[in-house]
Amino acid sequence: MLFVDRKAVGIIEAKKEGTSLSGVDTQSQKYLDGLPPHVQRVGAPLPFAYESTGVETVFRDVRDPDYRSRRVFSFHRPGTLMDRAREPETLRARLKTMPLRRLGLVWVGTLYPRTIVVWRAERRSVSELARTLPLKWRKRLGVRAVAVNVYAPKYGSLRSVVTRNRHANHEYIVTNDLGADLTKVILRKMSRWSIETLFRDTKQYAGLEACQCRVDRAMVRHVGLVLLTFVVLQMMR
């Protein structure tokens, strides 16, 4: 059990050296949830959990959106843990809710067929909307497609591109660039696979996920150095 200023902040689950830490988080989660009520704590459940073999240590903050254990080089200082516990939102939670438009970033993604959107003052799922739209054949892209601007309660105003391939399969592509050209949106979506493999390789070979900085500029520098490292590794192949 970890205490700071006589208050419980988390737990450490210790395992024998050589033990795989995969799946240990389910055991440590029981300790986070099962703290006796008479013990003073910073929150319920306890926010922080470490699993360690003495050689490998992973850490997670259960307040993160889609939280999971991440490798760390060492245990955090008591003051650092208390500062984190006092934050109303974690850094990852703030990043997830930060408006991308404010950062000047354009994103492209896809919607689930059941996602509700508003178009011409009518609420309907994006799949229902697709059945009412006149899709035109786009020879260069090899699909039928049409673009409309919609409002999604969860995401705000979006440029939506509905496509249907030769097998009659629909895809619902969206972007926050409301003036984007239909062809550009689809080509951006098609380029996502190479981006996915880039993220996979930089995480696996260059430590993209290993950043433990909490200052914005330091995190930006980490990403830049990781990408530079990856370029050098590619050139050395």
URLIN-V903688 format. One line per field, one symbol per residue. ss: DSSP state (a for helix, b for strand, c for the rest). phi: phi as a letter, one per 20 degrees, with the letter a starting at -180 (. if undefined). burial: + if it has 16 or more other ideal C-beta (glycine too) atoms within 10 Angstrom, else -. Layout:
ss=???
phi=???
burial=???
This chain:
ss=cbbbccbbbbbbbbcccccccccaaaaaaaaaacccccccbccccccbbbbbccccbbbbbccccccccbbccccccaaaaaaaaaccccaaaaaaaccccccccccbbbcccccbbbbccbbbbaaaaaaacccbbbccccbbbbbbbbbbcccbbbbbbbbbcccccbbbbbbccccccaaaaaaaaacaaaaaaaaaaaaaaacaaacccccaaaaaaaaaaaaaaaaaaaaac
phi=.dcclmdfdrccdecfgnffefnfffffffffedfgffefbeacffedbdcbdnddcccbdfefflfbfcfceafffgfffffffeffcfffffffefffffemddccbcdfgefecdclmdeafffffgfeeeedfdffembebbcbeccdgecnfceddecbefemeecdecbeefdffgffffffffeffffffffgffffdcmgeefdfcegfffffgffffffgffffffef
burial=-+-+---++++++-------+--++--++-++--+-----++---++++++++---++++++++--+-+--+---+----+--++----+--+--------------+--+---+++-+-----++--++--+---------++++++-+-+-----+++++++-----++++++++--+-+--++-++------------+---+-+--+----------+---+---+-------
